[in-house]
Each structure stands twice: as structure tokens, then as C-alpha cells.
Amino acid sequence: MLKDMKMASVRLMQRAGVFERASASRWRRERLLILCYHAVSIADEHEWRPNLCMSPALLRARFEAIRRGGFQVLPLDQAVKRLYKNDLPPRSVVLTFDDGGYDFYKQAAPILREFGYPATVYQTTFYSDYPKPVFRTASSYLLWKCREQILPADSILGIAQPVDLHTEAARGRVTAGLFARCDGENLSGEQRNELLQRLAKLLGLDYSAFEASRLLQLMRPQEIAEMSAEGFDIQLHTHQHRTPLDEQLFRREISDNQKRISEICGTRPTHFCYPSGHYEMAFLPWLEKGGVVSATTCDPGLADRESHPLLLPRFIDTSGQPLLMFEAWLSGVGQWVSARRKAKSALSGQRPAMAEY
């Protein structure tokens, strides 16, 4: 009910010309909208996780809305500098893509070329050098693909009895058990891949074909280098997509990530994105020690000169966002009608669910 009322209110504002007036206002000119995207589907990933994956057609429609509204897409580094100099052009927008999946190379980059838009890729690097499907996302996806099946018991995978995969909750229990084993036994990438192969076999899937499809894999070094040479901005997202609470381990995640990107691209990345949106206030001085000049969160909002450069808000665009709300955020109206929420971890000390590898 509240959601319907909110959408009706936003629709009325659009019809009354509020979007256009907000877009053209001085208030909007002094603010930067940083858009966040994750995966752009190669196959049916957007049906599996619509809050994470977007179809190429929908991404193109978003870019058409940006162009139709006269919004200016800026490179991240330039936009951040101009934000704090109070020198942004009207209707400023930045495009960011988290993780650096192969889907960016295959699906997103061609659409970005079509529109002539710059973009930043926050690249995690472990699975770039280990060219296999990312274990956590791939295991969840394979179970979803076989959601009409019964997963048999298997001692190797630690599944004590058959599991009906029809419900998301049941599939979640299977993946939780697999993740706990991987973390508890500190399994290597190769050992995790062996478990993934075992899971595919139990489900009756052709793992070789799945691996060859490059679904849920990261860009490889030569692909990252190609994207960088073409002008796409490759920046920091930690080496193993995790943010340890220990300073030494945290800074190693940054330094390993930074070193690998520098080796691949010949540039020194200085912009960062918190994996899974998780941040703690303790991270800020650690990032500064590592030479990081900006960091983006998953907190919704437009950045202004009062925003901490290491806590920049973003709007996470997903398949579930109606075009109307996307256009509301472009104009700035979205921030007026949406309650801004800080990450729970920063307020309460609680860690959210992580998508570590």
C-alpha cells in the first residue's frame, strides 16, 4: 500500500513537471548521482537474481533515459574532483559497475560504446587470475537452474539427506552449508571448484558447458587490459571481495588489488568501492593510508560537497526498479521521496551477509 502511494505521488510529480524543474535546478547541479550496476545478463541471470543482474535491453533503456533527459555522464575521477570544487556541469551522472565480471566485457561495454558513455569498473582480482566461476554465486545459480529437482544426499558435499529445491529457503540452506564448509576448512579456489563440479554432476548439469559459457566469471587479465586501453576506468574492489576487520588483512586486500590492477593496466587505481556495500568507520583511515581518494557505498543518495569522499552514496539500479523511479533519481526527486539509510554495519557494528569468494 505504501509503495503504491509512493509511486502515485512520484507519478504526479512527474506529470506536474517537478522532475524537469529539479533536474534544471541549482540544487541538482551541486549534486552528483553515482549509479551502481552489478551484472548484465549473458543468459537468464536477471531472472535468477533481479536485484543483482539486469538484462542488456533494460540497461540500454536506462541509458536512453539518461540521454533523453540531457544528463551528462562524467568519468568518476573528474566528477569527484569537480564535486568538491563546486564545478559540476548540470545534471551530472557517473556510471559504476561492481566486481568486473565477464558480462561487463561481453554485454555492458558494447552498450556503453553505443552511447559513448564513460564508466568505472570496480574490479576484484582473485578470480581474474583464477579463470573459474565464482564459487558463491555459481553454486546458488546452479541450484536455481535445477529448482524443480530433488538434490540427492551426498557425503562429499555434506548433504545429509535429499533436499527439495523448489523453494528459495531450501536452496539457501544448501548454499549456506557449502559456504560454511569452504570458510571453515579454508578451501582453496581449486578445492571450491571441485565442489562446484560435484554439485553440477549431482544436478545432472554439464559443468564443462557451464564453465565454457563464462557465466559468473570475472574478466581475465587480457580483457581487463583491453577495457582499460579503450578508456574504461578500472578501480579498486579488494582482491578477494571481502573487508576484514583486522587492519593488516584489510590493507592487504587493498594493496594486493591495487598491485594487480597496476600490473594489468599500467595505472595506479585510487578509487574504491566497498564489497557488498559493507563499511566500518575504522576503514576510513586504513583507506587513506593506502592512498585511496574516494570510496563509494551502497547507501542511496546523491553526493554533495558535504559528503565524506570515502563514504559517497550511490543509487543501486536493479531490474526491480521501475523506469519512473529511475528517472526520479536522475532528476534528484528520488532522494526527496526515499528515506536515506546508512549501512547497518556502520551504525550497529553488525556485519551484513557477505558475498566473499
N, C-alpha and C positions, 0 to 999 in steps of 0.2 A: 504493500500500500504506500509506504513512504517513498519507495523507489519510483512508483508510478507518479506520485505527486511531484517529486523532484524533476522527473523527466518532463512532465506537463509544464512546470514552471520554466524550465530551460527552453522548451519549445516556444513558449510565449515570449520570452526574452529575445529569441532569435527572430521571431516574426515582427517584433517591435523595433528591430534594428539595433538592439543592445550589443550584439556580437560585433557589428561593424564599428559602432562608436567606441567600444572597448579596445578593439584592435588598433584604431587610429589614435588612441589617447596617449597623453604623455605618460600616464601611469604604466601602460603596457610597454611603451618604448624604453622605460627604465628597467624592464624586466626581461629575463631570458628564459624561454621554455626549452628545457632539455628533454627530449623524447627518448624513451628506453624501449628497445626491442630485444628479443631473445632469438628464437629460431624462426626461420622462414621455411615452411614445409617443402620437403623434396617429394614426399608421398602423402600420407594421411596423418602426419604428426599433429596437425591442428585439431583433428577430431579426438585424438588421444589426450592432449593437454592444451585446450584452447586458451588457458591462462598463461601459457609459455610459448606456444607456437602460433604462427599466423600464415595463412595461405599467401602465395605470391600475388594473387588477384586482389586480396584485401590490402596488402602493402602498397600496391600500385594505386588503389583507390585513396589511401591516406595521402600519398604524395600528390595526387591530383587535387585533393582538398587544400594542401599546403600551397600549391601553385595557384589554384583558383582564388584563394584568399589573399594573394600577394605577400605571403610570408617569405622572409629572407633566411635561407639556410646557410649558417656560418660554420667554418671549421671550429672545433672545440677550443683549441688554444687561443685563436683570435677572439672568439666570443667571450671567453673568461677574462681576458685582458681588457676588452672593451667594456665589459660589465662593470669592472671596478674603476674604470676611468670615466664612467657615465657617458660613454661614447657609442652605445649600441645604435645600429640603424633601426628604423621602425620594424615591428613585427618579427623580432629575431627568434630563430629556432636553431637548435642543434640536434643532430641525429646520432644516437649511440646504439651500438649492438653489443650485447654482452656475450662473453665466452669465446667467440671466434670459431664457431662451428663451420664445417664444410658447406653447410647450407648458405652461409654468407657468400662464399666464393661462387657457388653454383646458382643461387636464387636471388639473393639481395643485391649483389654487386651489379648484375645486368640491369636491374630496375633503377638503381642509383645512377648508372651511366646514362640511361634513357632520359632521366630528368636533369642530369648534370649537377647532382647534389653531393657535397662532401659528407663524409661520415667517419666516426671514430669507432674502431673495434677494440673493445676491452678484451685482450687476448690472454687466456690462461694457456700454459705452455707444456705441462707434463704430457698430455695426450697428443700434443702435436709431434713430439718425438717418439711417442709410442702409438703407432697408427692402428688403433683398435677402437671399437665402440666404447664410449664412456660407460663404465660398468653400471652406475646407479640409474642413469636414465635408460640405458638399453635394457636392463633387466625388467624395469617397470613397463617399458614399451612392449617387450615380447609377451609378457603376461597379459597385457591388454589385448594384443592381437589374438590371443587364444582364450578370450574371456568366456567363450561358450564351452570350454573344456573342463575336465577334471584333471588336475595335476596329480600324478601318482606320487606316493611316498617314495623318498629317496634318501638313503643314509648319507650319501656324499654331500648332498645339498642341505642336509639337516632337516628334512621334511618328514616328520614322524608318521603322518597319516595323509591320505588323499585330501586334496583341497579343491572345493568347487570354486572356480574362478569367475563366476557370474557377477559377483559384487566387488566394488572398489575396495571395500573394507577387507575382504578376504585376500585380494591381491596385495593390499598394503601390508598385511601380516606376513605374507611370504617375503616381500622385499625387505621388510624390517628385519626379519630373521637373517636374510642373506647379508644385509649391511652390517648387522651386529657381529656376524662371524668374521667378515672381512676386517672390520675395525679391531675386534678383539684379538684376532690372530695376526694382525698387521700383514695381511696378504699382499704380495707384490702385484703389479699390474698383470703379469703373466698368469699368476695363480687366479686372479679375478676373472681373467678372460677364459680360463679353463672352466670355471664355474658357469660362466655365461654360455659357453658351448654345451655344457652338460644340461643346463636349463633348456636350451633350444632343442636339444635331442629329445628330452622328456616330453616337450610340447609338440614334437613332430615337425619342427621347422628346419629349413635348410640354412644352417648357420653360415656356410660359405657364401651363399647368395646374399644374406643379410649383411655380412661384412663387406662384400663387393659393392653393395649399394651406397656405401659411405653414410648411411643414416646414423645420426647421433655420434658422429666422429668430428674431431676438430680439423681445421685446416692444417696441412703439413707444412714444414718449413718453406719449401719452394713456393707454395701457394700464398703463405703469409708474405714472403718476399715480393711476390708478384703484385699483391694487393698494395703493399707499401710503395713499390716503384710506380704504381699507377696513380698514387696520390691519396689513397685511403690511409687514415691515421691509425697506427697500431699502438695501443697503450696498455697499461698495467691492470691485471685482474688476479694476481697471485699465481704462483707456479702450479699448485695443486687444488685451486679453487677452495681455499679454506683460510680462516683467520684465527690462528691460535691465540690464546690469551697470554701466552708467555712471550715476552718482548723479543728474546733471541730467536724463537721459532717464527714469530710474526715477521720480523725483519728479514729473516732468511727467505721466507716466501716472497717478499718483495724483491730482494736482491737477486734471487735465482730467476724470477720472472723478468726482471729488468735486464739481467745479463743475457738471457736467451734471446729476448726481443732485439737487443742491441746487436748480437751476433748475426741474427737473421736479416735485420732491416738496415743496419748501419746507422741507426739513430738511437738517441737515449730517451726512452719514454719517461715522462714526468707527471702524467695524469693517471689517476687510479679510480677504479670502481670497486666498491665493497661486494664481494661474492655473496649472493643471496640477500643482499641489502643489509647484512648484519654489520653493525659497527658498535664500538665501545668508545667512550671518550678517551680512554687510555691510548687508543690507536693514533690519535692525532699527533702527539709529539714523536711517536715512532715513525710515522709517515714523513714528518718534517725532517727527521734525521736522515731519511732515505732520499731526500731531495724531491719529494712529491709536492707539486704546487697546487693541485686540485684533486678532489675526490668526490664522486657522485654517490648518492644514496638511492634508495627506493622510496623515500618519503615523498608524497605527492606535493607539488607546488612549483611556482615559478621562482627562479633565483633573482635576488636583487642585491644591491650593494651592501646590505646588512647581513647577507648570507655568509656563513663561515665558508671559506674556499675549500675546506676539507669535509664539508657537510652539505654539498649542493643538492637541492631537491631535483627530482625528475618526475615526469608523468610516464607511467608504465602503460604502453599501448598494447592491448590484447585483442584477441578475436571476440571477446565478450563485450568490448566497448562499442556502443552504438556510434555511428558517424556523427550524430548530433552532439554527443559528449566530447568526441574528439575535436570537433570544431569549436565547442565551448572552451576547451583547454587552449586551443590555438589562440583564441581571442583574449584569454585571461579570465573569462567568465567562469570557467570550470573551477578555478581556485576560490571564487566567491561562494559557490554553492556546495563545495566539498569540504568536509572537516579535515583539516591537516592533522595527520597522525605521525608522531615520531616513532621510530623503531622501538619496539618493546624492550629490546636488549639495552638500549641506551638509557632507558628510564628505570628499568627494574633490575637490571643485571642478569636477566634471563636470556639464554641463547635460544634463538628460533631454530626450527628444523633446518639442517644444512644440506646442501647438495654437493657434498665433497665427493671426490673421486675414490 
